[in-house]
Amino acid sequence: RGLRQGNILSPYLFILWAKSVSVALFLSVERKSLHAIKICPKAPIISHLFFVDDNIIFARATMEEVVHLTSLLHSYEIVLG
């Protein structure tokens, strides 16, 4: 059956996916390929939020960032099938 049972991704695989995507997004922000948000001057930057059934990824609305984010997510889509 591969990595999935039906259409539900295993919770353990989701945790691994979330961690690896989180690191990839963090590195993209460090390399300035993506831009994160800051809610106040002394707050840490926020590039993404992962919830149980939803994800929010912050970036600028530029073609460069859209292409980079699409490429990043596509690579994880290929890995997970």
C-alpha positions as CSV (number, residue, x, y, z in Angstrom):
1,R,0.0,0.0,0.0
2,G,3.0,2.3,0.0
3,L,3.3,5.2,2.4
4,R,-0.4,5.9,2.7
5,Q,-3.5,3.9,3.9
6,G,-6.3,5.1,1.7
7,N,-6.0,8.9,1.5
8,I,-4.7,9.4,5.1
9,L,-1.1,10.1,5.7
10,S,0.3,8.3,8.7
11,P,0.7,10.6,11.7
12,Y,4.3,9.6,12.0
13,L,5.0,10.4,8.4
14,F,3.3,13.8,8.8
15,I,5.6,14.6,11.7
16,L,8.6,13.7,9.6
17,W,7.3,15.7,6.6
18,A,6.4,18.7,8.8
19,K,9.9,18.7,10.4
20,S,11.7,18.4,7.1
21,V,9.6,21.1,5.4
22,S,10.0,23.3,8.4
23,V,13.8,23.0,8.1
24,A,13.6,23.6,4.4
25,L,11.5,26.8,4.9
26,F,13.8,28.0,7.6
27,L,16.9,27.6,5.3
28,S,15.0,29.3,2.5
29,V,14.4,32.3,4.7
30,E,18.1,32.3,5.9
31,R,19.2,32.3,2.2
32,K,16.7,35.0,1.5
33,S,14.8,32.9,-1.1
34,L,11.7,33.5,0.9
35,H,10.7,36.3,3.3
36,A,9.0,35.7,6.6
37,I,6.9,38.1,8.7
38,K,7.6,39.8,12.0
39,I,4.7,40.9,14.1
40,C,6.7,43.4,16.2
41,P,10.3,44.6,16.3
42,K,11.5,42.2,19.1
43,A,9.4,39.2,18.0
44,P,11.0,36.2,16.1
45,I,10.3,35.9,12.4
46,I,7.5,33.6,11.4
47,S,7.8,31.7,8.1
48,H,5.2,29.1,8.6
49,L,2.6,27.6,11.0
50,F,1.7,23.9,10.9
51,F,-1.6,22.8,12.4
52,V,-3.2,19.3,12.6
53,D,-5.2,19.8,9.4
54,D,-3.9,22.9,7.9
55,N,-0.6,24.8,7.0
56,I,0.1,28.5,6.7
57,I,3.2,29.5,4.8
58,F,4.2,33.2,4.7
59,A,6.0,34.7,1.8
60,R,6.0,37.8,-0.4
61,A,3.7,37.8,-3.5
62,T,6.5,37.8,-6.0
63,M,7.0,35.3,-8.9
64,E,10.5,34.4,-7.5
65,E,9.1,33.4,-4.1
66,V,6.1,31.6,-5.6
67,V,8.4,29.6,-7.9
68,H,10.7,28.8,-5.0
69,L,7.9,27.7,-2.7
70,T,6.2,25.7,-5.4
71,S,9.5,23.9,-6.2
72,L,10.1,23.2,-2.5
73,L,6.7,21.7,-1.9
74,H,6.8,19.8,-5.2
75,S,10.0,18.0,-4.1
76,Y,8.2,16.8,-1.0
77,E,5.2,15.8,-3.0
78,I,7.4,13.6,-5.1
79,V,8.9,11.9,-2.0
80,L,5.6,11.2,-0.5
81,G,4.0,10.0,-3.7
